[in-house]
């Protein structure tokens, strides 16, 4: 915000319970304006209060009976963004200091999320409402959450002709430099020399080379946490070409990598006591004369041979090689994020990512972490009875099945074959996209499950000392 705004507008966040006491302390003009506007502190209600000159002097936002979350303030920010440019540019907004530090921090996070707009390639850019930081807020934590989620959105929203495999690797390298972390990448045919054959096979048909990037950060005395992300920057479906209605969104098929990079940003920003490893498998699934084919048998890092049934089931291939590498390093916890299957969307819709784990005792804590932080996630079973559907007569495993059912579970079961049973593992099948657009969640790239896992990780390993 500008250093000295011409005016400051007070912002009150009120529940249905707190609103009556707040209203009793106001003057007749305020009471009349709110009565005529029927503001009662209901969830999502917004009111702008004006003085005798018609100037906005205060803004109200209702939360209903809900606790204050980052999304509580977003309807108000959306209303403010529609006000005149002069008003937005000359005004600073300040929260009434009657909330806890955690509530203030949540509101600051939501203010940042609600102001997000992907306008990098637009000529004209609109101003956004500027917040004066409240003293009670944890500025470091708020900025970490704002930056991490905006990073995810930017990566997923960026077109594939701009965010190619080299550019995505470059973003990972920049993040590593920001936090003084170790960075390494393996590019093109070097993947074969270093035994990542499935990443190479999926990406070899593109002029943009396949890559594996690795970030390592943290004290070696801390427990190792490994994050693996699917970074398919564009997925044509390969020779099993996708139908046109599904092709348009395939720039988001690197959404898993966006999630693990955003999660890594949060972890490193807030200095969690873990030894962090990030592995991102980067490729473009293209159609060319050297593209991998249905019926091919390819090798994997783990030593399992894989029969290719469907070249559009490529994400599990690139991720499996990275999972095998992570398990070799014996993590205490391994988490992968993938935009893996349409079946997960059929089961749970766009908003709720499916997740799986080889440890049943982890399911409820992860689900609760999501539900308690406005980031709902839902467990599905790794049902062993479906595992035989991926048996192959000519290889150790097939990458897909003709069964046509339980696709999300089968995707998880395929990846499970590459996980060391001694490692605690969580697999997220996420959408990484806001389908319609809501307050604080514009249509486009979105985090789905990232914050649930961050809060689970923080509860498991503790905050920075």
C-alpha positions, 0 to 999 in steps of 0.5 A: 500500500502507499505509505500515506493513504489520504484516508483510512477506512475501518474494517469490522468483522462481525459474527451473528453473535457479536453484531448486536453488541457492536451495533448498540455502540453505534450512532443513529446513522450507522444503525439506519444504514445497516437496518435499511441494508438488512446487515445482520452479520450473516456469513458473506454479508458486506456493508459499506458505511458512509458519513454525511458527505457520502464518503465510505468511513467503515466496512463490515463483513459478516461471518455468520456462525463460523469461526474466522478463517482466511476466507471470511474477509474475501467477500468484502475484498471482492466488493471493494475491488469494484469501487472506483480506482481513485477510492482504492488508490487513496485509501488504506483499510485497517481492521478493528483491533478486537480479534485474536492474533490468530484471527487477525493473521487469518484475515490478512492471509485472506486479504492477500488471496482475495486480491490475487489476479492473474493479469501478467499478460494483460495490458491494463491492470486494476488497483487492489484494496490495500491493507494496513497490517494489524499489530496483532497479526503474525506478519511472517506467517501471513506472508508465507501463506499468501506467497505460497498460495499465489505461487501455486496459482501463478504456476498453474495459470501460466500457459504451457508455451511460457512455462515449459519444462526448462522454465518450471525447473528454473522456478524450482531453482529460484525457490532453492536460492531464495532459501539457500537450499541445495539444488540439482537437476537431471536433464534429457538423456542424463535421466537414462544414465542416472536411472530415471527411465520412465521420466525420460520415456514420457518426455522424450517426444518433446523439444523441451527436455524431461527433467528431474529437479531436487531441492534439499534443505534443513538440518540433517538432525531433523526427520526427513520429509520428502515431497514428490510432485508431478510436473507434466507441463502439458499433457496431450495424452500422447498417442492416446490423444485426449478429446478436445473438451479435456485438452484445454486445461492441460496446462494445469497437469503440472499442478502437483509440482506447483503444490509441492513447490508451494508447500516447500515454500511454506515449510522453508519460510516458517522454518519447520524442523524437518530435513526437506527433500523436494523431487519434481518430475518434469516432462511434456507428454507430446505426440511425435514419431519417437513418442512412447506407444501403447504396448511398449514395455519400459523399465523403471528406477525400482526395477519393475517393468511396466507395460504401457496400456494408455499413454494418457496414464503418464503421470503415474510413470514420472511420479513413480521414478521420483517416489522410488528415489525418495524411498532410497533416501529413507524419509520419515514421511513421503507425500506426493501430489498429482493431478492424476485421474479424472476418476477422482473428480467423478468421485469427489467433484472439483473442490475435494482432492482424494488422498490415500495412505499406506497407514490407516492411522494417518487418515483421520488426522489429515482429514481433520487438518483439512476440515479445520483449515478450510481445505477439505480433503477426503480419504479413499482406500488402497483396496488390494482387491483391485490390484490384480487389474494391473497385472500384465502378461508381459511385464511386472505391472501395467500402467492402466487397466481396461476395468473402467472403474475405481480409477483413482484407487488404481492410480494409487495402487500403481504408485504403491508398488514403488513405495518402500513399505517401511515409509509412511506415504500419502498420495494426493490426487488433486484437481489444482483448479477452481472451476467456477470462481468464488470469493478469495478463490478466482477461477483458475489455478488453485491449491487443493490439499496443500494447506491440509498437509502443511497443518498435518506436517506442522502438528507432526513435527512442531513449529520452528523453535 
